[in-house]
Amino acid sequence: MNKSRHFAGRRSAVNYAAAASEEMKDYCAARPASPSAVRRPQLIFRGELWVAVLGPTIEEGIVGIGPTVAAALRAFDAQYQLGLRPPNERIILPMKPQQSFTV
């Protein structure tokens, strides 16, 4: 294995992560009250998509997915806000009095 090639790939990954971190920093600075700025989700790159996740796993956490860091953070903010909304209150309709049948 070519050590210099391995090192170059690792340096590239570090630069990529640093760029993503900088993009997140800029996004949060522009939106200081956003859930992303307040909660600082973890950024993960999968395939060609960025994933912003807050929680132990993608399955259990709040997740935003997008083709860019900013898009993933916007999606995360939207999902976070959805989780803050109270559940829809059930509408209880008045019941008709039951008729009794006697024989």
Distance bins in CASP14 RR format, pairs under 12 A and 6 or more apart:
PFRMAT RR
TARGET T0000
AUTHOR 0000-0000-0000
RMODE 2
METHOD distances of the structure
MODEL  1
1 7 0 0 0 0 0 1 0 0 0 0 0
2 8 0 0 0 0 1 0 0 0 0 0 0
2 9 0 0 0 0 0 1 0 0 0 0 0
3 9 0 0 0 0 0 1 0 0 0 0 0
3 10 0 0 0 0 0 1 0 0 0 0 0
4 10 0 0 0 0 0 1 0 0 0 0 0
4 11 0 0 0 0 0 1 0 0 0 0 0
5 11 0 0 0 0 0 1 0 0 0 0 0
5 12 0 0 0 0 0 1 0 0 0 0 0
6 12 0 0 0 0 0 1 0 0 0 0 0
6 13 0 0 0 0 0 1 0 0 0 0 0
7 13 0 0 0 0 0 1 0 0 0 0 0
7 14 0 0 0 0 0 1 0 0 0 0 0
8 14 0 0 0 0 0 1 0 0 0 0 0
8 15 0 0 0 0 0 1 0 0 0 0 0
9 15 0 0 0 0 1 0 0 0 0 0 0
9 16 0 0 0 0 1 0 0 0 0 0 0
10 16 0 0 0 0 0 1 0 0 0 0 0
10 17 0 0 0 0 0 1 0 0 0 0 0
11 17 0 0 0 0 0 1 0 0 0 0 0
11 18 0 0 0 0 0 1 0 0 0 0 0
12 18 0 0 0 0 0 1 0 0 0 0 0
12 19 0 0 0 0 0 1 0 0 0 0 0
13 19 0 0 0 0 0 1 0 0 0 0 0
13 20 0 0 0 0 0 1 0 0 0 0 0
13 45 0 0 0 0 1 0 0 0 0 0 0
14 20 0 0 0 0 0 1 0 0 0 0 0
14 21 0 0 0 0 0 1 0 0 0 0 0
15 21 0 0 0 0 0 1 0 0 0 0 0
15 22 0 0 0 0 0 1 0 0 0 0 0
16 22 0 0 0 0 0 1 0 0 0 0 0
16 23 0 0 0 0 0 1 0 0 0 0 0
16 43 0 0 0 0 0 1 0 0 0 0 0
16 45 1 0 0 1 0 0 0 0 0 0 0
16 50 0 0 0 0 0 1 0 0 0 0 0
16 69 0 0 0 0 0 1 0 0 0 0 0
17 23 0 0 0 0 0 1 0 0 0 0 0
17 24 0 0 0 0 0 1 0 0 0 0 0
17 42 0 0 0 0 0 1 0 0 0 0 0
17 43 0 0 0 0 1 0 0 0 0 0 0
17 44 0 0 0 0 0 1 0 0 0 0 0
17 45 0 0 0 0 1 0 0 0 0 0 0
17 50 0 0 0 0 0 1 0 0 0 0 0
17 69 0 0 0 0 0 1 0 0 0 0 0
18 24 0 0 0 0 0 1 0 0 0 0 0
18 25 0 0 0 0 0 1 0 0 0 0 0
18 43 0 0 0 0 0 1 0 0 0 0 0
18 69 0 0 0 0 0 1 0 0 0 0 0
19 25 0 0 0 0 0 1 0 0 0 0 0
19 26 0 0 0 0 0 1 0 0 0 0 0
19 43 0 0 0 0 0 1 0 0 0 0 0
19 45 0 0 0 0 0 1 0 0 0 0 0
19 50 0 0 0 0 0 1 0 0 0 0 0
19 68 0 0 0 0 0 1 0 0 0 0 0
19 69 0 0 0 0 1 0 0 0 0 0 0
20 26 0 0 0 0 0 1 0 0 0 0 0
20 27 0 0 0 0 0 1 0 0 0 0 0
20 42 0 0 0 0 0 1 0 0 0 0 0
20 43 1 0 1 0 0 0 0 0 0 0 0
20 44 0 0 0 0 1 0 0 0 0 0 0
20 45 1 0 0 1 0 0 0 0 0 0 0
20 50 1 0 0 1 0 0 0 0 0 0 0
20 51 0 0 0 0 0 1 0 0 0 0 0
20 52 0 0 0 0 0 1 0 0 0 0 0
20 68 0 0 0 0 1 0 0 0 0 0 0
20 69 1 0 1 0 0 0 0 0 0 0 0
20 70 0 0 0 0 0 1 0 0 0 0 0
20 72 0 0 0 0 1 0 0 0 0 0 0
20 73 0 0 0 0 0 1 0 0 0 0 0
21 27 0 0 0 0 0 1 0 0 0 0 0
21 28 0 0 0 0 0 1 0 0 0 0 0
21 40 0 0 0 0 0 1 0 0 0 0 0
21 42 0 0 0 0 0 1 0 0 0 0 0
21 43 1 0 0 1 0 0 0 0 0 0 0
21 45 0 0 0 0 0 1 0 0 0 0 0
21 50 0 0 0 0 0 1 0 0 0 0 0
21 69 0 0 0 0 1 0 0 0 0 0 0
22 28 0 0 0 0 0 1 0 0 0 0 0
22 29 0 0 0 0 0 1 0 0 0 0 0
22 43 0 0 0 0 0 1 0 0 0 0 0
22 69 0 0 0 0 1 0 0 0 0 0 0
22 70 0 0 0 0 0 1 0 0 0 0 0
23 29 0 0 0 0 0 1 0 0 0 0 0
23 30 0 0 0 0 0 1 0 0 0 0 0
23 36 0 0 0 0 0 1 0 0 0 0 0
23 43 0 0 0 0 1 0 0 0 0 0 0
23 45 0 0 0 0 0 1 0 0 0 0 0
23 50 0 0 0 0 1 0 0 0 0 0 0
23 52 0 0 0 0 0 1 0 0 0 0 0
23 68 1 0 0 1 0 0 0 0 0 0 0
23 69 1 0 1 0 0 0 0 0 0 0 0
23 70 1 0 0 1 0 0 0 0 0 0 0
23 71 0 0 0 0 0 1 0 0 0 0 0
23 72 0 0 0 0 1 0 0 0 0 0 0
23 73 0 0 0 0 1 0 0 0 0 0 0
24 30 0 0 0 0 0 1 0 0 0 0 0
24 31 0 0 0 0 0 1 0 0 0 0 0
24 34 0 0 0 0 0 1 0 0 0 0 0
24 36 1 0 0 1 0 0 0 0 0 0 0
24 37 0 0 0 0 1 0 0 0 0 0 0
24 39 0 0 0 0 0 1 0 0 0 0 0
24 40 0 0 0 0 1 0 0 0 0 0 0
24 41 0 0 0 0 1 0 0 0 0 0 0
24 42 0 0 0 0 0 1 0 0 0 0 0
24 43 1 0 0 1 0 0 0 0 0 0 0
24 44 0 0 0 0 0 1 0 0 0 0 0
24 50 0 0 0 0 1 0 0 0 0 0 0
24 52 0 0 0 0 1 0 0 0 0 0 0
24 68 0 0 0 0 0 1 0 0 0 0 0
24 69 1 0 1 0 0 0 0 0 0 0 0
24 70 0 0 0 0 1 0 0 0 0 0 0
24 71 0 0 0 0 0 1 0 0 0 0 0
24 72 0 0 0 0 1 0 0 0 0 0 0
24 73 1 0 0 1 0 0 0 0 0 0 0
24 74 0 0 0 0 0 1 0 0 0 0 0
24 76 0 0 0 0 0 1 0 0 0 0 0
25 31 0 0 0 0 0 1 0 0 0 0 0
25 32 0 0 0 0 0 1 0 0 0 0 0
25 36 0 0 0 0 0 1 0 0 0 0 0
25 37 0 0 0 0 1 0 0 0 0 0 0
25 40 0 0 0 0 1 0 0 0 0 0 0
25 43 0 0 0 0 0 1 0 0 0 0 0
25 69 0 0 0 0 1 0 0 0 0 0 0
25 70 0 0 0 0 0 1 0 0 0 0 0
25 73 0 0 0 0 0 1 0 0 0 0 0
26 32 0 0 0 0 0 1 0 0 0 0 0
26 36 0 0 0 0 0 1 0 0 0 0 0
26 37 0 0 0 0 0 1 0 0 0 0 0
26 68 0 0 0 0 0 1 0 0 0 0 0
26 69 0 0 0 0 1 0 0 0 0 0 0
26 70 0 0 0 0 1 0 0 0 0 0 0
26 73 0 0 0 0 0 1 0 0 0 0 0
27 34 1 0 0 1 0 0 0 0 0 0 0
27 35 0 0 0 0 0 1 0 0 0 0 0
27 36 1 0 0 1 0 0 0 0 0 0 0
27 37 1 0 0 1 0 0 0 0 0 0 0
27 40 0 0 0 0 0 1 0 0 0 0 0
27 41 0 0 0 0 0 1 0 0 0 0 0
27 43 0 0 0 0 0 1 0 0 0 0 0
27 50 0 0 0 0 0 1 0 0 0 0 0
27 52 0 0 0 0 1 0 0 0 0 0 0
27 68 0 0 0 0 1 0 0 0 0 0 0
27 69 1 0 0 1 0 0 0 0 0 0 0
27 70 1 0 1 0 0 0 0 0 0 0 0
27 71 0 0 0 0 1 0 0 0 0 0 0
27 72 0 0 0 0 1 0 0 0 0 0 0
27 73 1 0 1 0 0 0 0 0 0 0 0
27 74 0 0 0 0 1 0 0 0 0 0 0
27 75 0 0 0 0 0 1 0 0 0 0 0
27 76 0 0 0 0 0 1 0 0 0 0 0
27 77 0 0 0 0 1 0 0 0 0 0 0
28 34 1 0 0 1 0 0 0 0 0 0 0
28 35 0 0 0 0 0 1 0 0 0 0 0
28 36 1 0 1 0 0 0 0 0 0 0 0
28 37 1 1 0 0 0 0 0 0 0 0 0
28 38 0 0 0 0 1 0 0 0 0 0 0
28 39 0 0 0 0 1 0 0 0 0 0 0
28 40 1 0 0 1 0 0 0 0 0 0 0
28 41 0 0 0 0 0 1 0 0 0 0 0
28 43 0 0 0 0 0 1 0 0 0 0 0
28 52 0 0 0 0 0 1 0 0 0 0 0
28 69 0 0 0 0 0 1 0 0 0 0 0
28 70 0 0 0 0 0 1 0 0 0 0 0
28 73 1 0 0 1 0 0 0 0 0 0 0
28 74 0 0 0 0 0 1 0 0 0 0 0
28 76 0 0 0 0 0 1 0 0 0 0 0
28 77 0 0 0 0 0 1 0 0 0 0 0
29 36 0 0 0 0 0 1 0 0 0 0 0
29 37 1 0 0 1 0 0 0 0 0 0 0
29 73 0 0 0 0 0 1 0 0 0 0 0
30 36 0 0 0 0 0 1 0 0 0 0 0
30 37 0 0 0 0 1 0 0 0 0 0 0
30 70 0 0 0 0 1 0 0 0 0 0 0
30 73 0 0 0 0 0 1 0 0 0 0 0
30 74 0 0 0 0 0 1 0 0 0 0 0
31 37 1 0 1 0 0 0 0 0 0 0 0
31 38 0 0 0 0 1 0 0 0 0 0 0
31 70 0 0 0 0 0 1 0 0 0 0 0
31 73 0 0 0 0 1 0 0 0 0 0 0
31 74 0 0 0 0 1 0 0 0 0 0 0
31 76 0 0 0 0 0 1 0 0 0 0 0
31 77 1 0 0 1 0 0 0 0 0 0 0
32 38 0 0 0 0 1 0 0 0 0 0 0
32 40 0 0 0 0 0 1 0 0 0 0 0
33 39 0 0 0 0 0 1 0 0 0 0 0
33 77 0 0 0 0 0 1 0 0 0 0 0
33 80 0 0 0 0 0 1 0 0 0 0 0
33 81 0 0 0 0 0 1 0 0 0 0 0
34 40 0 0 0 0 0 1 0 0 0 0 0
34 41 0 0 0 0 0 1 0 0 0 0 0
34 52 0 0 0 0 0 1 0 0 0 0 0
34 70 0 0 0 0 0 1 0 0 0 0 0
34 73 1 0 0 1 0 0 0 0 0 0 0
34 74 0 0 0 0 1 0 0 0 0 0 0
34 75 0 0 0 0 0 1 0 0 0 0 0
34 76 0 0 0 0 1 0 0 0 0 0 0
34 77 1 0 1 0 0 0 0 0 0 0 0
34 78 0 0 0 0 0 1 0 0 0 0 0
34 80 0 0 0 0 1 0 0 0 0 0 0
34 81 0 0 0 0 1 0 0 0 0 0 0
35 41 0 0 0 0 1 0 0 0 0 0 0
35 52 0 0 0 0 1 0 0 0 0 0 0
35 54 0 0 0 0 1 0 0 0 0 0 0
35 62 0 0 0 0 1 0 0 0 0 0 0
35 64 0 0 0 0 0 1 0 0 0 0 0
35 73 0 0 0 0 1 0 0 0 0 0 0
35 74 0 0 0 0 0 1 0 0 0 0 0
35 75 0 0 0 0 0 1 0 0 0 0 0
35 76 1 0 0 1 0 0 0 0 0 0 0
35 77 1 0 1 0 0 0 0 0 0 0 0
35 78 0 0 0 0 1 0 0 0 0 0 0
35 79 0 0 0 0 1 0 0 0 0 0 0
35 80 1 1 0 0 0 0 0 0 0 0 0
35 81 1 0 0 1 0 0 0 0 0 0 0
35 82 0 0 0 0 0 1 0 0 0 0 0
35 83 0 0 0 0 1 0 0 0 0 0 0
35 84 0 0 0 0 1 0 0 0 0 0 0
36 42 0 0 0 0 0 1 0 0 0 0 0
36 43 0 0 0 0 1 0 0 0 0 0 0
36 50 0 0 0 0 0 1 0 0 0 0 0
36 52 1 0 0 1 0 0 0 0 0 0 0
36 53 0 0 0 0 0 1 0 0 0 0 0
36 54 0 0 0 0 1 0 0 0 0 0 0
36 62 0 0 0 0 0 1 0 0 0 0 0
36 64 0 0 0 0 1 0 0 0 0 0 0
36 69 0 0 0 0 1 0 0 0 0 0 0
36 70 0 0 0 0 1 0 0 0 0 0 0
36 71 0 0 0 0 0 1 0 0 0 0 0
36 72 0 0 0 0 1 0 0 0 0 0 0
36 73 1 0 1 0 0 0 0 0 0 0 0
36 74 0 0 0 0 1 0 0 0 0 0 0
36 75 0 0 0 0 1 0 0 0 0 0 0
36 76 1 0 1 0 0 0 0 0 0 0 0
36 77 1 0 1 0 0 0 0 0 0 0 0
36 78 0 0 0 0 0 1 0 0 0 0 0
36 79 0 0 0 0 0 1 0 0 0 0 0
36 80 1 0 0 1 0 0 0 0 0 0 0
36 81 0 0 0 0 0 1 0 0 0 0 0
37 52 0 0 0 0 0 1 0 0 0 0 0
37 73 0 0 0 0 1 0 0 0 0 0 0
37 76 0 0 0 0 0 1 0 0 0 0 0
37 77 0 0 0 0 1 0 0 0 0 0 0
37 80 0 0 0 0 0 1 0 0 0 0 0
38 54 0 0 0 0 0 1 0 0 0 0 0
38 73 0 0 0 0 0 1 0 0 0 0 0
38 76 0 0 0 0 0 1 0 0 0 0 0
38 77 0 0 0 0 1 0 0 0 0 0 0
38 80 0 0 0 0 1 0 0 0 0 0 0
38 81 0 0 0 0 0 1 0 0 0 0 0
38 84 0 0 0 0 0 1 0 0 0 0 0
39 52 0 0 0 0 1 0 0 0 0 0 0
39 53 0 0 0 0 0 1 0 0 0 0 0
39 54 1 0 1 0 0 0 0 0 0 0 0
39 55 0 0 0 0 1 0 0 0 0 0 0
39 61 0 0 0 0 0 1 0 0 0 0 0
39 62 0 0 0 0 1 0 0 0 0 0 0
39 73 0 0 0 0 0 1 0 0 0 0 0
39 76 0 0 0 0 1 0 0 0 0 0 0
39 77 0 0 0 0 1 0 0 0 0 0 0
39 79 0 0 0 0 0 1 0 0 0 0 0
39 80 1 0 0 1 0 0 0 0 0 0 0
39 81 0 0 0 0 0 1 0 0 0 0 0
39 84 0 0 0 0 0 1 0 0 0 0 0
40 52 0 0 0 0 1 0 0 0 0 0 0
40 53 0 0 0 0 0 1 0 0 0 0 0
40 54 0 0 0 0 1 0 0 0 0 0 0
40 55 0 0 0 0 0 1 0 0 0 0 0
40 73 0 0 0 0 0 1 0 0 0 0 0
40 76 0 0 0 0 0 1 0 0 0 0 0
40 80 0 0 0 0 0 1 0 0 0 0 0
41 50 0 0 0 0 0 1 0 0 0 0 0
41 51 0 0 0 0 1 0 0 0 0 0 0
41 52 1 0 1 0 0 0 0 0 0 0 0
41 53 1 0 1 0 0 0 0 0 0 0 0
41 54 1 0 1 0 0 0 0 0 0 0 0
41 55 0 0 0 0 1 0 0 0 0 0 0
41 58 0 0 0 0 0 1 0 0 0 0 0
41 61 0 0 0 0 1 0 0 0 0 0 0
41 62 1 0 0 1 0 0 0 0 0 0 0
41 63 0 0 0 0 1 0 0 0 0 0 0
41 64 1 0 0 1 0 0 0 0 0 0 0
41 65 0 0 0 0 0 1 0 0 0 0 0
41 69 0 0 0 0 0 1 0 0 0 0 0
41 72 0 0 0 0 1 0 0 0 0 0 0
41 73 1 0 0 1 0 0 0 0 0 0 0
41 74 0 0 0 0 0 1 0 0 0 0 0
41 75 0 0 0 0 0 1 0 0 0 0 0
41 76 1 0 1 0 0 0 0 0 0 0 0
41 77 0 0 0 0 1 0 0 0 0 0 0
41 79 0 0 0 0 1 0 0 0 0 0 0
41 80 0 0 0 0 1 0 0 0 0 0 0
42 50 0 0 0 0 0 1 0 0 0 0 0
42 51 0 0 0 0 1 0 0 0 0 0 0
42 52 1 0 0 1 0 0 0 0 0 0 0
42 53 1 0 1 0 0 0 0 0 0 0 0
42 54 1 0 0 1 0 0 0 0 0 0 0
42 55 0 0 0 0 1 0 0 0 0 0 0
42 56 0 0 0 0 0 1 0 0 0 0 0
42 57 0 0 0 0 0 1 0 0 0 0 0
42 58 0 0 0 0 1 0 0 0 0 0 0
42 61 0 0 0 0 0 1 0 0 0 0 0
42 62 0 0 0 0 0 1 0 0 0 0 0
42 63 0 0 0 0 0 1 0 0 0 0 0
42 64 0 0 0 0 0 1 0 0 0 0 0
42 69 0 0 0 0 0 1 0 0 0 0 0
42 72 0 0 0 0 0 1 0 0 0 0 0
42 73 0 0 0 0 0 1 0 0 0 0 0
42 76 0 0 0 0 0 1 0 0 0 0 0
43 49 0 0 0 0 0 1 0 0 0 0 0
43 50 1 0 0 1 0 0 0 0 0 0 0
43 51 1 0 0 1 0 0 0 0 0 0 0
43 52 1 0 1 0 0 0 0 0 0 0 0
43 53 0 0 0 0 1 0 0 0 0 0 0
43 54 0 0 0 0 0 1 0 0 0 0 0
43 63 0 0 0 0 0 1 0 0 0 0 0
43 64 0 0 0 0 0 1 0 0 0 0 0
43 65 0 0 0 0 0 1 0 0 0 0 0
43 66 0 0 0 0 0 1 0 0 0 0 0
43 68 0 0 0 0 0 1 0 0 0 0 0
43 69 1 0 0 1 0 0 0 0 0 0 0
43 70 0 0 0 0 0 1 0 0 0 0 0
43 71 0 0 0 0 0 1 0 0 0 0 0
43 72 1 0 0 1 0 0 0 0 0 0 0
43 73 0 0 0 0 1 0 0 0 0 0 0
43 76 0 0 0 0 1 0 0 0 0 0 0
44 50 1 0 0 1 0 0 0 0 0 0 0
44 51 1 0 1 0 0 0 0 0 0 0 0
44 52 0 0 0 0 1 0 0 0 0 0 0
44 53 1 0 0 1 0 0 0 0 0 0 0
44 54 0 0 0 0 0 1 0 0 0 0 0
44 55 0 0 0 0 0 1 0 0 0 0 0
44 57 0 0 0 0 0 1 0 0 0 0 0
44 58 0 0 0 0 1 0 0 0 0 0 0
44 63 0 0 0 0 1 0 0 0 0 0 0
44 64 0 0 0 0 0 1 0 0 0 0 0
44 65 0 0 0 0 1 0 0 0 0 0 0
44 66 0 0 0 0 0 1 0 0 0 0 0
44 69 0 0 0 0 0 1 0 0 0 0 0
44 72 0 0 0 0 1 0 0 0 0 0 0
44 76 0 0 0 0 0 1 0 0 0 0 0
45 51 1 0 0 1 0 0 0 0 0 0 0
45 52 0 0 0 0 0 1 0 0 0 0 0
45 53 0 0 0 0 0 1 0 0 0 0 0
45 65 0 0 0 0 0 1 0 0 0 0 0
45 66 0 0 0 0 0 1 0 0 0 0 0
45 67 0 0 0 0 0 1 0 0 0 0 0
45 68 0 0 0 0 0 1 0 0 0 0 0
45 69 0 0 0 0 1 0 0 0 0 0 0
45 72 0 0 0 0 1 0 0 0 0 0 0
46 52 0 0 0 0 0 1 0 0 0 0 0
46 53 0 0 0 0 0 1 0 0 0 0 0
46 58 0 0 0 0 1 0 0 0 0 0 0
46 63 0 0 0 0 0 1 0 0 0 0 0
46 64 0 0 0 0 0 1 0 0 0 0 0
46 65 0 0 0 0 1 0 0 0 0 0 0
46 66 0 0 0 0 0 1 0 0 0 0 0
46 67 0 0 0 0 0 1 0 0 0 0 0
46 72 0 0 0 0 0 1 0 0 0 0 0
47 65 0 0 0 0 0 1 0 0 0 0 0
47 66 0 0 0 0 0 1 0 0 0 0 0
47 67 0 0 0 0 0 1 0 0 0 0 0
48 65 0 0 0 0 0 1 0 0 0 0 0
48 66 0 0 0 0 1 0 0 0 0 0 0
48 67 1 0 0 1 0 0 0 0 0 0 0
48 68 0 0 0 0 0 1 0 0 0 0 0
48 71 0 0 0 0 0 1 0 0 0 0 0
48 72 0 0 0 0 0 1 0 0 0 0 0
49 58 0 0 0 0 0 1 0 0 0 0 0
49 63 0 0 0 0 0 1 0 0 0 0 0
49 64 0 0 0 0 1 0 0 0 0 0 0
49 65 1 0 1 0 0 0 0 0 0 0 0
49 66 1 0 1 0 0 0 0 0 0 0 0
49 67 1 0 0 1 0 0 0 0 0 0 0
49 68 0 0 0 0 1 0 0 0 0 0 0
49 69 0 0 0 0 0 1 0 0 0 0 0
49 71 0 0 0 0 1 0 0 0 0 0 0
49 72 1 0 0 1 0 0 0 0 0 0 0
49 75 0 0 0 0 0 1 0 0 0 0 0
50 63 0 0 0 0 0 1 0 0 0 0 0
50 64 0 0 0 0 1 0 0 0 0 0 0
50 65 1 0 0 1 0 0 0 0 0 0 0
50 66 1 0 1 0 0 0 0 0 0 0 0
50 67 1 0 0 1 0 0 0 0 0 0 0
50 68 1 0 0 1 0 0 0 0 0 0 0
50 69 1 0 1 0 0 0 0 0 0 0 0
50 70 0 0 0 0 1 0 0 0 0 0 0
50 71 1 0 0 1 0 0 0 0 0 0 0
50 72 1 1 0 0 0 0 0 0 0 0 0
50 73 0 0 0 0 1 0 0 0 0 0 0
50 74 0 0 0 0 0 1 0 0 0 0 0
50 75 0 0 0 0 1 0 0 0 0 0 0
50 76 0 0 0 0 1 0 0 0 0 0 0
51 57 0 0 0 0 0 1 0 0 0 0 0
51 58 1 0 0 1 0 0 0 0 0 0 0
51 59 0 0 0 0 0 1 0 0 0 0 0
51 61 0 0 0 0 0 1 0 0 0 0 0
51 62 0 0 0 0 0 1 0 0 0 0 0
51 63 1 0 0 1 0 0 0 0 0 0 0
51 64 1 0 0 1 0 0 0 0 0 0 0
51 65 1 0 1 0 0 0 0 0 0 0 0
51 66 1 0 0 1 0 0 0 0 0 0 0
51 67 0 0 0 0 0 1 0 0 0 0 0
51 68 0 0 0 0 0 1 0 0 0 0 0
51 69 0 0 0 0 0 1 0 0 0 0 0
51 71 0 0 0 0 0 1 0 0 0 0 0
51 72 1 0 0 1 0 0 0 0 0 0 0
51 73 0 0 0 0 0 1 0 0 0 0 0
51 75 0 0 0 0 1 0 0 0 0 0 0
51 76 0 0 0 0 1 0 0 0 0 0 0
51 79 0 0 0 0 0 1 0 0 0 0 0
52 58 0 0 0 0 0 1 0 0 0 0 0
52 61 0 0 0 0 0 1 0 0 0 0 0
52 62 0 0 0 0 1 0 0 0 0 0 0
52 63 1 0 0 1 0 0 0 0 0 0 0
52 64 1 0 1 0 0 0 0 0 0 0 0
52 65 1 0 0 1 0 0 0 0 0 0 0
52 66 0 0 0 0 1 0 0 0 0 0 0
52 68 0 0 0 0 0 1 0 0 0 0 0
52 69 1 0 0 1 0 0 0 0 0 0 0
52 70 0 0 0 0 1 0 0 0 0 0 0
52 71 0 0 0 0 1 0 0 0 0 0 0
52 72 1 0 1 0 0 0 0 0 0 0 0
52 73 1 0 1 0 0 0 0 0 0 0 0
52 74 0 0 0 0 1 0 0 0 0 0 0
52 75 1 0 0 1 0 0 0 0 0 0 0
52 76 1 1 0 0 0 0 0 0 0 0 0
52 77 0 0 0 0 1 0 0 0 0 0 0
52 78 0 0 0 0 0 1 0 0 0 0 0
52 79 0 0 0 0 1 0 0 0 0 0 0
52 80 0 0 0 0 1 0 0 0 0 0 0
53 59 0 0 0 0 1 0 0 0 0 0 0
53 60 0 0 0 0 1 0 0 0 0 0 0
53 61 1 0 0 1 0 0 0 0 0 0 0
53 62 1 0 0 1 0 0 0 0 0 0 0
53 63 1 0 1 0 0 0 0 0 0 0 0
53 64 1 0 0 1 0 0 0 0 0 0 0
53 65 0 0 0 0 1 0 0 0 0 0 0
53 72 0 0 0 0 1 0 0 0 0 0 0
53 73 0 0 0 0 0 1 0 0 0 0 0
53 75 0 0 0 0 0 1 0 0 0 0 0
53 76 1 0 0 1 0 0 0 0 0 0 0
53 79 0 0 0 0 0 1 0 0 0 0 0
53 80 0 0 0 0 0 1 0 0 0 0 0
54 60 0 0 0 0 0 1 0 0 0 0 0
54 61 1 0 0 1 0 0 0 0 0 0 0
54 62 1 0 1 0 0 0 0 0 0 0 0
54 63 0 0 0 0 1 0 0 0 0 0 0
54 64 0 0 0 0 1 0 0 0 0 0 0
54 72 0 0 0 0 0 1 0 0 0 0 0
54 73 0 0 0 0 0 1 0 0 0 0 0
54 76 1 0 0 1 0 0 0 0 0 0 0
54 77 0 0 0 0 0 1 0 0 0 0 0
54 79 0 0 0 0 1 0 0 0 0 0 0
54 80 1 0 0 1 0 0 0 0 0 0 0
54 83 0 0 0 0 0 1 0 0 0 0 0
55 61 1 0 1 0 0 0 0 0 0 0 0
55 62 1 0 0 1 0 0 0 0 0 0 0
55 63 0 0 0 0 1 0 0 0 0 0 0
55 64 0 0 0 0 0 1 0 0 0 0 0
55 76 0 0 0 0 0 1 0 0 0 0 0
55 79 0 0 0 0 0 1 0 0 0 0 0
55 80 0 0 0 0 0 1 0 0 0 0 0
56 62 0 0 0 0 0 1 0 0 0 0 0
56 63 0 0 0 0 0 1 0 0 0 0 0
57 63 0 0 0 0 1 0 0 0 0 0 0
58 64 0 0 0 0 1 0 0 0 0 0 0
58 65 0 0 0 0 1 0 0 0 0 0 0
58 76 0 0 0 0 0 1 0 0 0 0 0
58 79 0 0 0 0 0 1 0 0 0 0 0
61 76 0 0 0 0 0 1 0 0 0 0 0
61 79 0 0 0 0 1 0 0 0 0 0 0
61 80 0 0 0 0 0 1 0 0 0 0 0
61 83 0 0 0 0 0 1 0 0 0 0 0
62 72 0 0 0 0 0 1 0 0 0 0 0
62 73 0 0 0 0 0 1 0 0 0 0 0
62 75 0 0 0 0 0 1 0 0 0 0 0
62 76 1 0 0 1 0 0 0 0 0 0 0
62 77 0 0 0 0 1 0 0 0 0 0 0
62 78 0 0 0 0 0 1 0 0 0 0 0
62 79 1 0 1 0 0 0 0 0 0 0 0
62 80 1 0 1 0 0 0 0 0 0 0 0
62 81 0 0 0 0 1 0 0 0 0 0 0
62 82 0 0 0 0 1 0 0 0 0 0 0
62 83 1 0 0 1 0 0 0 0 0 0 0
62 84 0 0 0 0 0 1 0 0 0 0 0
63 72 0 0 0 0 1 0 0 0 0 0 0
63 73 0 0 0 0 0 1 0 0 0 0 0
63 75 1 0 0 1 0 0 0 0 0 0 0
63 76 1 0 0 1 0 0 0 0 0 0 0
63 77 0 0 0 0 0 1 0 0 0 0 0
63 78 0 0 0 0 0 1 0 0 0 0 0
63 79 1 0 0 1 0 0 0 0 0 0 0
63 80 0 0 0 0 1 0 0 0 0 0 0
63 82 0 0 0 0 0 1 0 0 0 0 0
63 83 0 0 0 0 0 1 0 0 0 0 0
64 70 0 0 0 0 0 1 0 0 0 0 0
64 71 0 0 0 0 1 0 0 0 0 0 0
64 72 1 0 1 0 0 0 0 0 0 0 0
64 73 1 0 0 1 0 0 0 0 0 0 0
64 74 0 0 0 0 1 0 0 0 0 0 0
64 75 1 1 0 0 0 0 0 0 0 0 0
64 76 1 0 1 0 0 0 0 0 0 0 0
64 77 0 0 0 0 1 0 0 0 0 0 0
64 78 1 0 0 1 0 0 0 0 0 0 0
64 79 1 0 1 0 0 0 0 0 0 0 0
64 80 0 0 0 0 1 0 0 0 0 0 0
64 81 0 0 0 0 0 1 0 0 0 0 0
64 82 0 0 0 0 0 1 0 0 0 0 0
65 71 0 0 0 0 1 0 0 0 0 0 0
65 72 1 0 1 0 0 0 0 0 0 0 0
65 73 0 0 0 0 0 1 0 0 0 0 0
65 74 0 0 0 0 0 1 0 0 0 0 0
65 75 1 0 1 0 0 0 0 0 0 0 0
65 76 0 0 0 0 1 0 0 0 0 0 0
65 78 0 0 0 0 0 1 0 0 0 0 0
65 79 0 0 0 0 1 0 0 0 0 0 0
66 72 1 0 1 0 0 0 0 0 0 0 0
66 73 0 0 0 0 1 0 0 0 0 0 0
66 74 0 0 0 0 1 0 0 0 0 0 0
66 75 1 0 1 0 0 0 0 0 0 0 0
66 76 0 0 0 0 1 0 0 0 0 0 0
66 78 0 0 0 0 0 1 0 0 0 0 0
66 79 0 0 0 0 0 1 0 0 0 0 0
67 74 0 0 0 0 0 1 0 0 0 0 0
67 75 0 0 0 0 0 1 0 0 0 0 0
68 74 0 0 0 0 1 0 0 0 0 0 0
68 75 0 0 0 0 0 1 0 0 0 0 0
69 75 0 0 0 0 0 1 0 0 0 0 0
69 76 0 0 0 0 0 1 0 0 0 0 0
70 76 0 0 0 0 0 1 0 0 0 0 0
70 77 0 0 0 0 0 1 0 0 0 0 0
71 77 0 0 0 0 0 1 0 0 0 0 0
71 78 0 0 0 0 0 1 0 0 0 0 0
72 78 0 0 0 0 0 1 0 0 0 0 0
72 79 0 0 0 0 0 1 0 0 0 0 0
73 79 0 0 0 0 0 1 0 0 0 0 0
73 80 0 0 0 0 0 1 0 0 0 0 0
74 80 0 0 0 0 0 1 0 0 0 0 0
74 81 0 0 0 0 0 1 0 0 0 0 0
75 81 0 0 0 0 0 1 0 0 0 0 0
75 82 0 0 0 0 0 1 0 0 0 0 0
76 82 0 0 0 0 0 1 0 0 0 0 0
76 83 0 0 0 0 0 1 0 0 0 0 0
77 83 0 0 0 0 0 1 0 0 0 0 0
77 84 0 0 0 0 0 1 0 0 0 0 0
78 84 0 0 0 0 0 1 0 0 0 0 0
78 85 0 0 0 0 0 1 0 0 0 0 0
79 85 0 0 0 0 0 1 0 0 0 0 0
END
